[in-house]
Amino acid sequence: MPHRTSQSTAAVRRGGIRVVTAALASAAAVVVLTGCAGLEYKEDICSSGEYPVMSVGGTGGACVSDKKDPPAGFVRYPKGKVPQQVDDKWDVYWNTHTVDKDGNIIDAPDAG
């Protein structure tokens, strides 16, 4: 036997579907118009338990365990100028700058 639905029940279901559809459309519009502002993902330079180091005379870098010293040819970033996240202020800066063997900040020779 076919299942019968009263007209009032069907109307409630249609109304509920319309509300859900409108809410989803509104949410999609907000995402499109704001470009997901405030939901930007930032990648850390190093994992927890590590710190970033830079190559002497170049723009290369690495991450070193908090329990170890930098390897040969690498130094810690100058205090207050340590990049924390990919493309942050200091990460961008160190793409065109480096330190020489005496620890002086210089223009990176390979920065072009």
N, C-alpha and C positions, 0 to 999 in steps of 0.2 A: 504494500500500500504506500503510495507516495506521501512524503512528509509535507504537510501544509503549514505555512507560516501566515499568521495574521498580517493584515496590512500595517497595523501599528508597529509590530515587531520588525517588519521589513523596512519601514520608514526609519526606525531607530538605527538599524544596521547601516542603512545608506547614509544617515546623518553622521554616524561615527566614522564611517569610511571617509567622508568628506572632511571631517575635522583632522583625521590622521593625515590625509593627503595634503591638506593646507599646511599643516605643521611641517611636514617633510619638505614641501616646496619652499616654505619660509626659511627653513634651516639651510637648504641648498643655496638660496639666494644670498643669505648672509655669508656663507663660505665663498661664493663667487665674488661678491662685492668687496669683501675685506681681504681676500687672498689669504685666509687663515692667519691674519695678523694676531700676534701674541702666542701663536702655537708653533713658532719657529724652533726647529731642532738645532742644537749647538753641540758639536762633537768636541770632546775634551782632547787636548793635545796628548796627554798621557793617561794611563789607567791609574786607578787608586794604588797607592804604594810606590809610585814612580814620580820622577821629576824630569823636566825637559833639559837637554843640554844642546849646545850648538858647536859646530865644527869651527876650529880656529882658521880664519882666512877664507871661509866659504859660507854658503847659506844652508848647508846640510844640518840636520838635527837628529836627535835620537831621544829615547826615554831610558832612564837608568833607575834601577831599584833604589829606593830611599836608603837602603843599607850599604850602598856602594858609592865609590867616588867615580867621577866621569872617566871614561876610557881615554887612552892616549889620543891626542889630537882634538879632544873635545873639552869644553869648559861650561860651567854654569852660566846662565844668562845673568847680566848685571841686575843687581837688586832693583826692584820696581819696574823692570822691563821684561818680565817673564811672560811669554804667551801662555794663556790658560785654555783657550778654545780655538779651534781651527777658524781662521780668518778674523780673529779679533784684532784689536789695534796693534798689539805687539807681534803677532804672527805675521801680519802684513808688513810691518816695519822691518822685521828681520829677513824678509825676502830680498831686500836691497841693501842691507847693512850686515856687518859682521864685526868680529874683534880680531885684532892682530895678535902676534905672539906676545906682545907686552900688555895686552888687555885693553887697548884703546879701541873705541868704536870707530870704524871706518866704513866707507862705501864698499860694498861687496864687489870684488873684481869680476865675478861671473854674473852680475846682475844686468849686464848689457847696457 
